[in-house]
Amino acid sequence: MKKRYRHKKAKRIFFTVLKTISVMGLAVLAIKIGVAGGNLLYNSDKAIIASIDVDNYRSALSNSLPIIDTIYNSGTSSNSLSGHVKGLLNDLFHFDLNDPMTILNAQSSLFNNYYNSDYQKLLAENSTSDYKRFNFSVIAKEEDYADPVISSIYVEESEEQNINDDDAVSYGKIAINNDTKYKIDVEEIMKEPLKLNFSKKDPEILIYHTHTTESYLKDISKLNKEGVQTRSSDNRLNVVRVGEELAQLFRKEYGVEVIHNAAVHDYPGTSGAYGRSLNTASNILKSYPSIKMVIDVHRDALKDNQLRVVTDINGKKAAKIMFVVGTDATGLTHPNWKENLKLAITLQKKLDNKYPGLTRPILISYNRYNQHLTNGAMLVEVGGDGNLMSECLESSKYLAEVIGEVINNK
């Protein structure tokens, strides 16, 4: 009797295990079939969901789930639910799931003390960066984020040279600050059309951030106050949010596929940031040779005070925009930099005609800023560290509009 019972029990366990393995196997198979099917549909270039009205769909969801509308209008629409959970954990327990160091710091007061004192001093001593090392695992002080240079586009690729900056140039009403020794004939450059050909099939725009943690004010009352953080690893508060806004506008309004890369290139310091972002952008361009335009989104800053550059457009506050054009003045290879200048002037002219006051003078720099990657490369400063995120998202609409016109050959 006992033998028969043991036999039945063993048989039951065997079939239970077999069913479990079968279900797992079928689940894996279903996932692989789904992925293969999705890839097949994507590669077939069939616009299966092109007819869906995104705004109406979101509106329906918002009426059913009010939290969706709250999140969307709070400026965090690009963040997933898991991102909000991670943010909550960070606020409650002071650690970031993406950063193992912060988890160790939260678990061990001894480790936290060493990491944020002796170890940070060691890093600072070994660093050649103009910036102080910064650490997001603790509440930052103003001096930890103090920017000792006038702009976020400081000299890094080569030693600073004694270059005269007396030769200002212009094109019509467009002001251009020339920090190089070059005598630039803008009229001659603008005679030729842009060498950009968009097909709107595969990804054609890359948005990335060399100084990923550059952030904005949360509250205008904090402008030029002590203890205000000007860098953040929270993508809801830094230039990544602006880059995501641009990406969404390009996809929705202009039907252009975009790769938006949010890799952090300036942590734990800005030294080598351009080298790291060059590696990121180069790898993406190898994977997506269809990309024609590469946009490095920054925000500007001052040495002593926060920089607030704002204007009124259509009754709303909008952060001012500045294009920075790199050259080969340092000796680094960049033979087609005048094509980048042509693109910047084209966009600036469109913005000035449509939205006077939105732009700042174009800066032609002797540094390259990775703009040798493509004829459609640009570095754009959207606002400064004294601007609000809402102001920068507002100006993003107009920037996306003129870039969209260039893409559509208008």
N, C-alpha and C positions, 0 to 999 in steps of 0.2 A: 504493500500500500504506500509506504513511504517512498519506495523506489519509483512507483508510478507518479507520485506527486512531484518528486524531484525532476522527473523526466518532463512532465507537463510545464513545470516552472521554467526549466531550461529552454523548452521549446518556445514558451511565451516570451522570454527574454530575447531569444534569438530573433523572433519575428519583429519584436519591438525595435531592436537594433537595426534590423534589415529595413524596416519601414522608415526609420529615421535617416539612414544612409540614402535610401531611395528619394525621400523628400528633399534632402540636401542636394543630391545629385541633380534632381529635376529643377531645383531652384537655380543652381549654377548654370545649368543648360539654358533655362529660360532667360537668365540675365545675358548670357553670351549671344543668344538668338536676338534678344532685344537690341543689344549694342550693335550687332552685325546689321540688323534691319535698319536701325537708325543711321548708321554710317552709309548704308546703301542709299537711303532716301536723301541724306545730305549731299552725297556725291552726285546724285542724279540731278541736282539743281532744280527740283520741283518746289515751287512756292506753295506748300500744302496749307500753311496757316496764314498766308499773306492777307486774306480777306477779313481776318478778325479785327474788330475795332478795339484796340487796346484800352483806350480811355473808358469806353462803355463797359468793358470787361472788368476793369479795375473798380469802376463805380459800383457795379453790381456786387463785387466782393466786399467793397467798403460798407455797403448797406447791410450786408449779411454779417460781416465781421468788422465792427468799428475800429478795432485795433490796427487794421491794415491802413485805413485812412490816416490814423494818428501817426503811424510810423512813416508813411509816405510823405506827409506834409511836414514832418519834423526834420527833413533833410537827410534821412537815413535809409532811403529806399533801396540803396545798393547793398545794404547789409542783410545777411541772411539771419534766420532765427538763431542758428548756432552762434552767429556773431554777437547777437544780443545776449545770449546766455553767457558767452565768454566775458562780455563786458560787465554783466551782473556779478560774475564770480570775481572779476578784477576789483570791482567796487567793494564787494563784501569781504573778500579774503586777501586782497592786495597781491594777487598773482595772475599771470597771463598764461593760458594754456599753450600759447605759441612760444613761450620763452621759458625753458627749463630752469634758468637761473632764478627767476622770480618765484618759482615753486619751491626751490631749495631755500631761498631767502625766507619764505613764509613759514617753513617748517623748522628752521634752525636759526635762533637769534644769534648764535656764535658765527655761523656762516654769513648771515646778513650783515653783521657788524664788520667782518673782515672784507667782504665783497665791496661794501659801500664806503670803506675808509682806506685801508692799506692797499687793497687791490686796485682801486680807482686811481690812487696816487701813482702806483706803479705804471698803470696804463698811460697816465698823463705825462709821466717822465719820458716814456718811450715814444710818445706821439709827436709827429711833426706837423700836426694839424693846427690851423689858426684858431680852430674852435676848441673849447674845453670839452672833454668827454662828458657825455650825458647818459643818465641811467633812468629808465622809466619805471623801475620797480619801486621807487619811493617818490614821495611828493617832491617835485623839483622846486628849487629856489631860483630867483631871477638870475643870479650869477652863474648858475649851472647852464643856462641857456643863452647867456649874453653873447651877442653877435659882434665880434670886434672889427668886422669889416663893413663897408658901406652897403654892399649888395650881396645877395646869396650867390652871385655868379663870380666869386672872387677868383684870383689867379691860383691855379692849382696845377695845370698841365706843364708849366715850365717856370723858370725863374722870372720874376717880374723884370721887365725891360724899361729902359728910359725912353719911352716913346712919347713924342709930342702929341697932345690932344687938341691942338689949336685949329686943325683943319675940319671945321664943321661943314657938312654938305647938306643939300636939301633937294627935294624933288617936288616942284609946285609948292603947295602949302605944307608938305610933309617935312618935319624937322628930323635930321639925322645927326647923331653925335658920333664922330669918327675918332676912335681911340688908337688908330694905327697910323703908320707913316705913309700909307698908300694914298695917292691922288686918285679919287674915285669919280669917274664920269657916269653919274647915275642916268643921265639922259641916254647915253649910248647903251647902257645895260638894259634899259626898259624898252628899247626898240624891238628886241626879240621876244617872242611869246614864251610862256612858261613851258619847260620841258617836262610836263607831267601828263600822263595819259591814263585816266581812270576807266576801268572796264566794269566796275561794280558787280563782280562775280564773287571773287574770293576776298579775304581780308586785305584792305588797302590802306588802313591807317593804324599806326602803332602809337599808343599813348603810354608814356612811362614817366618816372620821376627820379632824377638823380638825387635830389634832396627830399626824400620821401616824407620825412617827419616835419617839414615846415608847416606850421599851423596858423590858425587865425584866432582873433578874439572871440570869446564866448559872449561877452557883454561889453557894450561900448563904454560903460562907466569905468571899466578897467584900463582904458587907454592911458598909457604912460604911467601906470601905477606900479609900485614895487611888488615883486613876487608873482608877476604875471608870466605864465608859461607860454613860450613862443614856439615850442616844438612838442609834438605829441605822436605817439605810436597808434593812437586811435584814429582809424581812417574816416571816422565821421567828422573829425575836426581838422584834418590836414589837407594837403593838396591832392591827395588821392580822391577825396570826395569831389573836388572840382574836375579831376580827370574822368571820373565815372559819369558826372553830369554831361560832359562833352561826348563821351562814348554813347550814352543813351540818346542824346540828341542826334548824333550822326546816324544811328541805326533807325530811329523812329521817324525823323523828319527828312532824311536824305537817302535812306536805303543803302547806306554804306556800312559794310561789316568792319568792325574794329577789334583790335587786340588791345586790351587795357591791362598793363602789367603794374602791379602794386608792390613789387619787391622792394625791400628796404635797402638802400644803398649807402645811407649816411649814418648807420649805427655800427659800432658805438661812437664813431666820430666821422667828420667830413673828409678827412684825409683819405685819398684814394677813391672817393665816391664816383668821380667821373670814370675812372678805370673799371669799377664794378658795374656801373650802368652801361658802359660800352660793351662789356662782355654779355650782359643781359640782352641788350638791343641787337647785337650782332647775331646771337644765337636765334632770336626770334625771326630776324630777317632771313636767316638760312632756312628756317622751317616754313616761312611764309614769304617766298620770293615775290608774291603779288603785291606786297606792301609798297606804296609809293610815297607816303607821307609819314614822317616820324616826328612826334610832338613831345617835347620834354617840358612838363608843366611845373613851374615854380611859383613862389611868391617872394616879393622883395623885402628888404629890411634895412634899417639904419644902424649906425654904431651906438648912438647915445639914447635915442628915443625910438618908439615904435613908429613905423611908417604907415600913414593913413592916406591913401590916394583914392578919392571917391568923387563921383559926379552924379548929376540927376539925369536919367534917361527915361522918358515916358512916365515921369512922375515917381520913379523909384530910384533908390540909391544903387549905384553900380560901381564896382571896383574898377579902377583904371587898369589898362592893359599895356604892357611894353614888350616889344619884340627885340630879342638880342641875337645878332648875327655874328657867328664865329668866322675867323679867317685863318689863313696859313702864315700869319705874320711871325709866329714863333718858330717856324721851320717845320712844323708838323704837316704831313700830307693832307691837303684839302684843296685840290685844283679847281673845284667847281663851286667855291663859296659864293660867287656872284649870283649863281642860280638861287641860293638860299636868300640872298639879299633881295632879288627880284620878287620872290614869293612874299617876303615880309612887307615890301613896299606895296605890292598888289593888295594884300590884306589890309594894310594900314589905310590905303586910299579908300577902299570900300567902307571901312569903319568910320573914317572921317567924314565921308559923304553922307552916310546914313545916320550916324550917331556922333555928332561933333562933341568933342570933349572927353570921349571915352579912352583915347589912346594917349600914351606918353611918347616922347621922341624915341625913334629907333636907335639902338646902340650897336655900332659896329665895333667888335672887340678884337684884340690881337690874339685872344685864345680861340681854340677850335670848338670846344664844347660838344664833341662827338657828332658835329653836323656834317662831317665828311661821309656819313653813312648813305645819304641819298640826296638828290637834288631838291627833295621836298622836306628837308629837315628844318625844324624851328625850335627855338627856346623861347617860351612865352612866360612872362611874369604876370600872374593874375593877382592884382592887389598887393598889399603888404601885410606885415604882421599886425598892423593896426586896423585892418579891415575885418568886418564880420563875414561869416560864411555866406549869409544870405546875399550880401553885396557881390560876392564872387560868383555865386550861382547865377545871379542876374546878368552879369557881364558875360558869363559863359554862353548864354543864349545868343548873344550878338556875335561872339567869336565863332561859334558853330555855324551861324548863318552865313557869314562871309566865306568861311572855308567851304561850306556846302555849295556856295555859288561858284567857287573855283573848281570844285569837283565836277559840277554840272556844266562847266564851260560857259557860265553866264558872265 
